[in-house]
């Protein structure tokens, strides 16, 4: 079968989209003999995982290591979830041929074992990595940690980024409970790097329970890192977690260690793009914590007119998520629903959360984008946020961009020549 046929197939072979647990995964992985033999770093957390993974990948590839990276979800093509970053080729998503081979191997090995979509794709990543003689595998947890399919692998280093309220139906309705799920990636005698600024006592208790060696990101913050954080808008904590893991893995600190980070930064993490002389910032912020960070990043920009195209999913806390952005009087909201998911919130749901501010609802994101472009000035900046689906749809449909589009606009460009 072609890759698209395989993806359709694995979406439908399990009755549930999400089913927590590792027993099914463990059985199939044993049959495939794909437990990584190289070093592994697993990254959990509510927000900041993507940029932490990208930063660690940058440092490792700059060192000349052969790196495999597994992340989710993808924005444009499924292949983006599994990246091979090799000295001879650079960073490239795995090709269709290897993915199909992985799916064929898993299908033959699973027999009567039912796998969810994410379990199937995690096994595919591990199968690919096993073929490539890698030095390092970086696994991004999909949700939680303790029962997430990536936790089938015993990591040499665990990273837990900021913890906030999200996926509460599965992980618990308090940050302390969610921290307990994230801490499931800790391993006895192995380092765990924590990238949050609170929950210290709870994280310390969890590290003691798991026998992990707890470290805090602040141990790796230095002036060069802070300069890189300012230049990329990546939070310093995320960079510090990556740097600390890199050094624990035996990497060498160099003046050029952050080179090419802008190119490795994943699309949708405060990604500025120039489109027909417009500056558009793409951000997959979709919960209260990430929206708060987006709000803080926007406050640093000297634009007097901010036009936010937003579409969210039904299961998110719309009121709490949008509250930080509502507090910015420069923002006008253009609301709609991403079309490629049945989980999309209806425009009226978001409008109910936006009472008291300038907000307009539209039948499609494309219409929202078109309306947002009217009567713009040099003091206007556009922001697309709310979910991965929203970022993808505006990027591909409304703007006609593609993965190779110029999305490496330096952050300083956002402020050059612009005044409030």
C-alpha positions as CSV (number, residue, x, y, z in Angstrom):
1,X,0.0,0.0,0.0
2,X,1.0,3.6,-0.5
3,X,1.6,5.7,2.6
4,X,-1.7,7.5,2.4
5,X,-3.5,4.2,2.3
6,X,-1.5,3.0,5.4
7,X,-2.4,6.2,7.3
8,X,-6.1,5.7,6.6
9,X,-5.8,2.1,7.6
10,X,-4.1,2.7,11.0
11,X,-6.6,5.4,11.8
12,X,-9.4,2.9,11.8
13,X,-8.0,-0.3,13.2
14,X,-8.5,0.6,16.9
15,X,-11.9,1.6,18.3
16,X,-10.5,4.4,20.4
17,X,-8.3,7.4,19.3
18,X,-6.7,7.4,22.7
19,X,-6.3,4.4,25.0
20,X,-3.8,4.8,27.8
21,X,-1.5,1.9,28.6
22,X,1.7,0.2,27.5
23,X,1.0,-3.5,27.4
24,X,0.0,-3.6,23.8
25,X,3.0,-1.5,22.8
26,X,5.4,-3.6,24.8
27,X,4.3,-6.9,23.3
28,X,4.7,-5.7,19.7
29,X,8.0,-3.9,20.4
30,X,9.4,-7.2,21.8
31,X,8.4,-9.0,18.6
32,X,10.1,-6.4,16.4
33,X,13.3,-6.2,18.5
34,X,13.3,-2.4,18.1
35,X,14.3,-1.2,21.6
36,X,16.9,1.6,21.0
37,X,20.5,0.7,21.8
38,X,21.7,4.3,21.5
39,X,21.2,7.1,24.0
40,X,17.6,8.3,24.4
41,X,16.2,11.6,25.7
42,X,12.4,11.7,26.3
43,X,10.7,15.1,26.6
44,X,7.4,15.6,28.4
45,X,5.5,18.7,29.6
46,X,2.4,20.7,28.8
47,X,4.1,23.4,26.7
48,X,7.6,23.9,25.3
49,X,8.3,20.4,24.2
50,X,8.6,21.2,20.5
51,X,11.2,24.0,20.9
52,X,13.1,22.0,23.6
53,X,13.4,19.1,21.2
54,X,14.4,21.4,18.3
55,X,17.1,23.0,20.5
56,X,18.5,19.6,21.6
57,X,18.5,18.4,18.0
58,X,20.4,21.5,16.9
59,X,23.1,21.0,19.6
60,X,23.4,17.3,18.9
61,X,23.7,17.7,15.1
62,X,26.2,20.5,15.5
63,X,28.3,18.1,17.4
64,X,28.2,15.7,14.5
65,X,25.9,13.1,16.1
66,X,23.5,11.0,14.1
67,X,20.1,11.9,15.6
68,X,16.6,10.5,15.2
69,X,13.7,12.8,16.3
70,X,10.1,11.8,17.0
71,X,7.5,14.5,17.5
72,X,3.8,15.0,17.1
73,X,1.5,16.2,15.7
74,X,2.6,17.2,12.2
75,X,1.6,20.3,10.4
76,X,1.8,19.4,6.7
77,X,2.9,15.8,6.1
78,X,2.9,12.8,8.4
79,X,6.6,12.3,7.6
80,X,7.5,15.4,9.7
81,X,6.9,13.3,12.8
82,X,10.0,11.2,12.2
83,X,13.2,13.1,11.3
84,X,16.7,11.8,10.7
85,X,19.3,14.4,11.2
86,X,22.6,12.9,9.9
87,X,25.9,14.5,9.1
88,X,25.8,13.3,5.5
89,X,22.3,14.6,4.7
90,X,21.3,17.1,7.3
91,X,17.8,17.0,8.9
92,X,15.2,15.3,6.7
93,X,11.8,13.8,7.4
94,X,11.8,10.0,6.7
95,X,10.7,9.2,3.2
96,X,7.5,7.3,2.2
97,X,9.4,4.1,1.3
98,X,10.9,3.7,4.8
99,X,7.6,4.5,6.5
100,X,5.7,1.9,4.4
101,X,8.4,-0.7,5.3
102,X,8.0,0.2,9.0
103,X,4.2,-0.2,8.8
104,X,4.5,-3.5,7.0
105,X,6.8,-4.8,9.7
106,X,4.5,-3.7,12.5
107,X,1.4,-5.1,10.8
108,X,3.2,-8.5,10.5
109,X,4.3,-8.5,14.1
110,X,1.2,-7.2,15.8
111,X,-1.0,-10.2,14.7
112,X,-4.2,-9.8,16.9
113,X,-2.9,-6.9,19.0
114,X,-5.0,-3.8,18.4
115,X,-2.9,-0.5,18.3
116,X,-4.1,3.1,18.4
117,X,-2.9,5.5,15.7
118,X,-0.3,7.0,18.0
119,X,1.0,3.6,19.2
120,X,1.4,2.5,15.6
121,X,3.3,5.6,14.6
122,X,5.5,5.5,17.7
123,X,6.5,1.9,16.8
124,X,7.1,3.1,13.2
125,X,9.5,5.7,14.6
126,X,11.4,3.2,16.7
127,X,11.6,0.8,13.7
128,X,13.1,3.5,11.5
129,X,15.6,4.5,14.2
130,X,16.7,0.9,14.7
131,X,17.7,0.8,11.0
132,X,20.0,3.9,11.1
133,X,22.8,3.3,13.6
134,X,22.0,6.5,15.5
135,X,23.9,8.2,18.4
136,X,20.9,9.8,19.9
137,X,17.1,9.4,19.8
138,X,14.9,12.2,21.0
139,X,11.3,11.3,21.8
140,X,8.6,13.9,22.4
141,X,5.7,12.6,24.6
142,X,2.3,12.9,23.0
143,X,0.3,13.3,26.1
144,X,1.1,12.9,29.8
145,X,4.1,10.6,30.2
146,X,3.4,7.6,32.4
147,X,1.1,5.8,30.0
148,X,2.1,7.5,26.8
149,X,3.4,5.2,24.1
150,X,6.9,6.9,24.0
151,X,7.3,5.7,27.6
152,X,7.8,2.2,26.4
153,X,11.5,3.2,26.0
154,X,13.7,3.7,29.1
155,X,15.3,7.1,28.5
156,X,18.8,8.0,29.6
157,X,17.6,11.5,30.3
158,X,14.1,12.8,31.0
159,X,13.1,16.4,30.4
160,X,9.9,17.8,31.8
161,X,9.1,21.3,30.5
162,X,6.4,23.6,31.9
163,X,3.4,22.0,33.4
164,X,-0.1,23.5,33.0
165,X,-3.7,22.5,32.8
166,X,-4.5,20.6,29.5
167,X,-5.9,17.2,28.6
168,X,-7.5,17.1,32.0
169,X,-10.0,14.4,31.1
170,X,-7.0,12.0,30.9
171,X,-4.4,13.5,33.1
172,X,-6.2,15.0,36.1
173,X,-7.7,18.3,36.9
174,X,-4.8,19.8,39.0
175,X,-1.3,20.7,38.0
176,X,0.0,18.5,40.8
177,X,-1.9,15.5,39.4
178,X,-0.7,16.3,35.8
179,X,2.9,16.5,37.2
180,X,2.5,13.0,38.5
181,X,1.6,11.7,35.0
182,X,4.5,13.7,33.4
183,X,6.9,12.3,36.0
184,X,6.2,8.8,34.7
185,X,9.1,9.2,32.2
186,X,11.6,9.4,35.1
187,X,13.9,6.4,35.5
188,X,15.8,5.2,38.6
189,X,19.3,6.6,38.7
190,X,18.9,8.7,35.6
191,X,18.8,12.5,35.3
192,X,15.5,14.3,35.0
193,X,15.7,18.0,34.1
194,X,12.8,20.2,35.1
195,X,12.0,23.3,33.1
196,X,9.3,24.9,35.2
197,X,9.5,27.7,37.7
198,X,7.1,26.3,40.2
199,X,5.9,22.9,41.5
200,X,9.4,22.4,42.9
201,X,8.3,20.5,46.0
202,X,6.0,18.2,44.0
203,X,8.6,17.5,41.3
204,X,11.2,16.8,44.0
205,X,8.8,14.3,45.7
206,X,8.2,12.6,42.4
207,X,11.9,12.4,41.6
208,X,12.5,10.8,45.0
209,X,9.6,8.3,44.4
210,X,11.1,7.3,41.0
211,X,14.7,7.4,42.2
212,X,15.6,9.9,39.5
213,X,18.4,12.5,39.8
214,X,16.6,15.8,39.6
215,X,18.2,18.9,38.1
216,X,16.7,22.3,37.3
217,X,17.1,24.2,34.1
218,X,18.4,27.3,35.9
219,X,21.7,25.5,36.3
220,X,22.4,26.0,32.6
221,X,21.3,29.6,32.0
222,X,24.1,31.9,30.9
223,X,24.4,35.2,28.9
224,X,24.9,33.4,25.6
225,X,21.8,31.4,26.1
226,X,19.7,34.4,27.1
227,X,20.9,36.2,23.9
228,X,19.8,33.2,21.9
229,X,16.4,33.2,23.6
230,X,15.9,36.9,22.8
231,X,16.9,36.4,19.2
232,X,14.6,33.4,18.7
233,X,11.7,34.1,21.1
234,X,12.3,30.6,22.5
235,X,11.9,30.7,26.3
236,X,15.2,30.5,28.1
237,X,14.0,27.5,30.1
238,X,13.5,25.4,27.0
239,X,17.0,26.2,25.7
240,X,18.5,25.5,29.1
241,X,16.8,22.1,29.4
242,X,18.2,21.2,26.0
243,X,21.7,22.5,26.8
244,X,21.7,20.6,30.1
245,X,20.8,17.4,28.4
246,X,23.4,17.9,25.7
247,X,26.1,18.4,28.3
248,X,25.0,15.3,30.3
249,X,25.2,13.3,27.0
250,X,28.9,14.4,26.7
251,X,28.5,17.3,24.3
252,X,31.0,20.1,24.4
253,X,30.1,23.7,25.1
254,X,31.2,25.9,22.2
255,X,30.8,29.6,21.1
256,X,28.9,28.3,18.1
257,X,26.7,25.8,19.9
258,X,23.5,27.6,19.1
259,X,24.3,28.0,15.4
260,X,21.4,27.3,13.0
261,X,18.8,27.1,15.8
262,X,16.5,29.5,13.9
263,X,16.4,27.0,11.0
264,X,15.7,24.1,13.3
265,X,13.0,25.9,15.2
266,X,9.7,24.1,14.5
267,X,7.1,26.0,12.5
268,X,4.3,27.4,14.6
269,X,6.3,28.4,17.7
270,X,6.2,32.1,17.3
271,X,7.2,31.8,13.7
272,X,7.3,35.1,11.8
273,X,6.7,35.0,8.1
274,X,6.7,37.7,5.4
275,X,3.7,37.4,3.1
276,X,3.2,40.2,0.5
277,X,5.0,42.7,2.7
278,X,2.8,41.6,5.7
279,X,4.4,40.1,8.8
280,X,2.4,37.1,10.0
281,X,3.3,35.3,13.2
282,X,2.2,31.6,13.4
283,X,1.9,30.1,16.9
284,X,0.2,26.8,17.9
285,X,-0.6,28.2,21.3
286,X,-3.9,26.4,22.4
287,X,-4.2,26.4,26.2
288,X,-4.0,29.1,29.0
289,X,-0.3,28.7,29.6
290,X,0.8,28.9,26.0
291,X,-1.6,31.7,25.3
292,X,-0.1,33.6,28.2
293,X,3.4,33.2,26.7
294,X,2.1,34.3,23.3
295,X,0.6,37.4,25.0
296,X,3.9,38.3,26.6
297,X,5.8,37.8,23.4
298,X,3.3,40.1,21.5
299,X,3.6,42.8,24.2
300,X,7.3,43.1,23.3
301,X,6.5,44.1,19.7
302,X,5.9,47.8,18.9
303,X,2.8,47.4,16.7
304,X,-0.3,49.4,17.5
305,X,-2.6,47.1,15.4
306,X,-2.6,43.3,16.1
307,X,-5.0,41.2,14.1
308,X,-5.4,37.7,15.6
309,X,-6.9,34.9,13.4
310,X,-7.9,32.2,15.9
311,X,-9.5,28.8,15.7
312,X,-9.6,26.3,18.6
313,X,-10.8,22.8,19.5
314,X,-13.9,22.1,21.6
315,X,-12.1,20.4,24.5
316,X,-9.9,23.5,25.3
317,X,-10.7,26.1,28.0
318,X,-11.6,29.0,25.7
319,X,-12.3,31.5,28.4
320,X,-9.0,30.9,30.3
321,X,-7.0,30.5,27.1
322,X,-8.1,33.7,25.4
323,X,-8.1,35.9,28.6
324,X,-4.4,36.9,28.4
325,X,-4.9,38.1,24.8
326,X,-8.2,39.9,25.6
327,X,-6.2,42.1,28.0
328,X,-4.2,43.6,25.1
329,X,-6.2,46.5,23.6
330,X,-4.3,46.4,20.3
331,X,-5.7,43.0,19.4
332,X,-8.8,42.5,17.1
333,X,-10.0,38.9,17.0
334,X,-11.0,37.2,13.7
335,X,-12.7,33.9,14.8
336,X,-13.5,30.8,12.8
337,X,-13.2,27.0,12.9
338,X,-10.4,24.9,11.3
339,X,-12.2,22.6,8.8
340,X,-10.0,19.5,8.9
341,X,-11.1,18.2,12.3
342,X,-14.4,17.3,13.8
343,X,-13.1,18.5,17.1
344,X,-13.2,22.2,16.1
345,X,-15.0,24.7,18.3
346,X,-17.7,26.6,16.6
347,X,-17.1,30.4,16.1
348,X,-20.0,31.2,18.5
349,X,-18.3,29.3,21.2
350,X,-15.2,31.4,20.9
351,X,-17.2,34.6,20.6
352,X,-18.8,33.8,23.9
353,X,-15.3,33.8,25.4
354,X,-14.5,37.2,23.7
355,X,-17.3,39.4,25.0
356,X,-16.2,42.9,25.7
357,X,-13.4,43.0,23.0
358,X,-13.2,43.6,19.3
359,X,-14.1,40.3,17.8
360,X,-15.7,39.1,14.5
361,X,-16.9,35.6,13.5
362,X,-16.6,34.0,10.1
363,X,-17.7,30.9,8.3
364,X,-14.2,29.9,7.4
365,X,-10.6,30.7,8.4
366,X,-10.0,31.8,4.8
367,X,-12.8,34.4,5.2
368,X,-11.4,35.4,8.5
369,X,-8.0,36.0,6.9
370,X,-9.4,38.0,4.1
371,X,-11.3,40.2,6.5
372,X,-8.3,40.8,8.6
373,X,-6.4,42.2,5.7
374,X,-8.7,45.1,5.1
375,X,-7.5,48.6,6.0
376,X,-4.2,47.5,7.3
377,X,-1.3,49.9,7.8
378,X,2.5,49.6,8.4
379,X,1.6,49.4,12.1
380,X,-0.3,46.2,11.6
381,X,0.9,42.7,12.4
382,X,-1.0,39.5,11.9
383,X,-1.1,36.5,14.3
384,X,-2.5,33.0,13.6
385,X,-3.0,30.9,16.7
386,X,-5.3,28.5,18.5
387,X,-4.3,25.0,17.3
388,X,-2.1,23.1,14.9
389,X,-5.1,22.7,12.6
390,X,-5.5,26.5,12.4
391,X,-1.9,27.2,11.7
392,X,-1.8,24.5,9.0
393,X,-5.0,25.7,7.3
394,X,-4.0,29.4,7.1
395,X,-0.4,28.5,6.1
396,X,-1.5,26.2,3.3
397,X,-4.9,27.4,2.1
398,X,-5.3,31.1,2.8
399,X,-1.7,32.1,2.2
400,X,-0.6,29.4,-0.2
401,X,2.7,28.8,1.6
402,X,4.6,25.6,1.7
403,X,7.1,23.9,4.0
404,X,10.0,25.4,2.1
405,X,8.7,29.0,2.4
406,X,10.8,31.6,4.1
407,X,10.1,31.3,7.8
408,X,13.4,32.3,9.2
409,X,12.6,36.0,9.6
410,X,14.9,37.2,12.4
411,X,12.9,38.5,15.4
412,X,14.7,41.8,15.1
413,X,12.9,42.3,11.8
414,X,9.7,42.4,13.7
415,X,10.8,45.6,15.5
416,X,13.0,47.3,12.8
417,X,11.5,50.4,11.4
418,X,8.2,50.0,13.2
419,X,6.8,52.4,15.8
420,X,3.8,52.4,18.0
